[in-house]
Amino acid sequence: MSELTYPLWVEKWWLSQAARIFNGSLDEKSHLLLEKLRQLTGILAVDREAGFDGYSFDEKSLAAYGLFQFPQNFARTACVLDEILRYRCPEWGRSPRLKVLDLGSGAGASTLAVLDFLTAHYEPKTLDVTAVDQSALALSCLTGLLEARPRTQIAVNPTCVRQDVRNFVAGRPGPALDLVVVSFCLNEMFSSGMEPEAAAFLLRLMDATPDGGLVLVVEPAMKSTCGFLQGVRELVRRNQGIEILGPCLQNEACPLFPPKEHWCHEVRSWEAPESTRYLNRKLFRTLDVVKFSFLAIGHAGVWARVPEDSFRAVTPPVREKGKGHVTGCTTYGTLERVEALSRTGDAAKSLARVQRGDLCRVKGERIELKEKQRFRLPAEAQVEILFSPGI
Ligand SMILES: C[S@@+](CC[C@H](N)C(=O)[O-])C[C@H]1O[C@@H](n2cnc3c(N)ncnc32)[C@H](O)[C@@H]1O
């Protein structure tokens, strides 16, 4: 089972919620659900996933969201947790009681991803989770979901707070939080031009975490939201004692900022639940991958370092006549292109296996090309995938 497998009991919960609200099964009422989905994402057509203007205050929109967007957000946060906690922070979560804060939690896609992750990878422990959202309706779904959890999952002690997240954080968000998740909410609270405010908001959250604590932000993959997040990163990284844990492998300036033709985001393959695929028969969205951007912030010096020669794939493998190439962002904050001629067999195959967002390195010698920052794999070299979230 992949890390990104969506729990069946969550899907069932949303199906029964939709059946109650729409007064009929998915088969009978899919046209109404689709109508809601089209309305709340009127925007889907132009690939705009942020915003969802006020969906969380309307029962029908929220149920449609629960069947379509919620599973995708679950998978997106799960990817980030997998990379940052499993690969970068193996010491995280040792204490028997963990404190997690989910800001702009909505119905709790990220809270559930955290629970699933902890259940899969950590000794049994108790989780104190505080979910903050402006929508009482969304928080009541989160409570319903937590009540429906199978007993095999870790124990949870939930607190739901209906409040503006900015006011909550301006107050006393701590103390001693182990993890703060802000998923698909930053862009709803801070618009373009408000990078300094968003950076101050995240730094305040960092103050509420002890040394081993983390703040994870997950956002849509659109150029505008990625650009915003990268702008926020630029301001956050300059603060002493702060370490950017992802997507960057370093604290230096981002070579993809400001975004031009390319911008930093992840594209991970996953399998959508059946009900989401069913609804998608009429929506025609790309469902075999989840796309997102993220920012993981920790306190400096307490995390596992990545090997110095590693890079994050910031493009998919691109195939051209007779060769393939992938561009990586290195531990020095530079972009490097690695290419392999198709006739090199294993070298080319190893490069073709890379997914955007994988952490990789070249195993063996690489040949420096005349063009700056370009390298070629000889037949005996390979691209080694060090970590591929969710796999
Ligand atoms: C797109 S949803 C994301 C929900 C959830 N985090 C997820 O990943 O699916 C954004 C959520 O942020 C909440 N939200 C937006 N701005 C807020 C604010 N200023 N204070 C509290 N909640 C806010 C909305 O009510 C909504 O539930």
Ligand as a Chemical Component Dictionary entry (heavy atoms), coordinates in Angstrom:
data_LIG
# 
_chem_comp.id                   LIG 
_chem_comp.type                 NON-POLYMER 
_chem_comp.pdbx_formal_charge   0 
_chem_comp.three_letter_code    LIG 
# 
loop_
_chem_comp_atom.comp_id 
_chem_comp_atom.atom_id 
_chem_comp_atom.alt_atom_id 
_chem_comp_atom.type_symbol 
_chem_comp_atom.charge 
_chem_comp_atom.model_Cartn_x 
_chem_comp_atom.model_Cartn_y 
_chem_comp_atom.model_Cartn_z 
_chem_comp_atom.pdbx_ordinal 
LIG C1  C1  C 0  -9.352  25.346 0.613 1  
LIG S1  S1  S 1  -9.843  25.052 2.269 2  
LIG C2  C2  C 0  -8.582  23.975 2.843 3  
LIG C3  C3  C 0  -9.054  23.120 3.960 4  
LIG C4  C4  C 0  -8.053  22.080 4.463 5  
LIG N1  N1  N 0  -6.911  22.677 5.099 6  
LIG C5  C5  C 0  -7.614  21.163 3.344 7  
LIG O1  O1  O 0  -6.408  21.026 3.117 8  
LIG O2  O2  O -1 -8.475  20.585 2.688 9  
LIG C6  C6  C 0  -9.479  26.553 3.110 10 
LIG C7  C7  C 0  -10.055 26.613 4.511 11 
LIG O3  O3  O 0  -9.524  27.757 5.150 12 
LIG C8  C8  C 0  -10.543 28.391 5.881 13 
LIG N2  N2  N 0  -10.161 29.792 6.022 14 
LIG C9  C9  C 0  -9.808  30.659 5.035 15 
LIG N3  N3  N 0  -9.464  31.842 5.568 16 
LIG C10 C10 C 0  -9.606  31.720 6.919 17 
LIG C11 C11 C 0  -9.384  32.593 8.012 18 
LIG N4  N4  N 0  -8.953  33.834 7.827 19 
LIG N5  N5  N 0  -9.631  32.127 9.262 20 
LIG C12 C12 C 0  -10.097 30.870 9.458 21 
LIG N6  N6  N 0  -10.302 29.994 8.461 22 
LIG C13 C13 C 0  -10.048 30.412 7.210 23 
LIG C14 C14 C 0  -11.800 28.163 5.078 24 
LIG O4  O4  O 0  -12.972 28.250 5.904 25 
LIG C15 C15 C 0  -11.575 26.750 4.560 26 
LIG O5  O5  O 0  -12.111 25.784 5.415 27 
# 
loop_
_chem_comp_bond.comp_id 
_chem_comp_bond.atom_id_1 
_chem_comp_bond.atom_id_2 
_chem_comp_bond.value_order 
_chem_comp_bond.pdbx_ordinal 
LIG C1  S1  SING 1  
LIG S1  C2  SING 2  
LIG S1  C6  SING 3  
LIG C2  C3  SING 4  
LIG C3  C4  SING 5  
LIG C4  N1  SING 6  
LIG C4  C5  SING 7  
LIG C5  O1  DOUB 8  
LIG C5  O2  SING 9  
LIG C6  C7  SING 10 
LIG C7  O3  SING 11 
LIG C7  C15 SING 12 
LIG O3  C8  SING 13 
LIG C8  N2  SING 14 
LIG C8  C14 SING 15 
LIG N2  C9  SING 16 
LIG N2  C13 SING 17 
LIG C9  N3  DOUB 18 
LIG N3  C10 SING 19 
LIG C10 C11 SING 20 
LIG C10 C13 DOUB 21 
LIG C11 N4  SING 22 
LIG C11 N5  DOUB 23 
LIG N5  C12 SING 24 
LIG C12 N6  DOUB 25 
LIG N6  C13 SING 26 
LIG C14 O4  SING 27 
LIG C14 C15 SING 28 
LIG C15 O5  SING 29 
# 
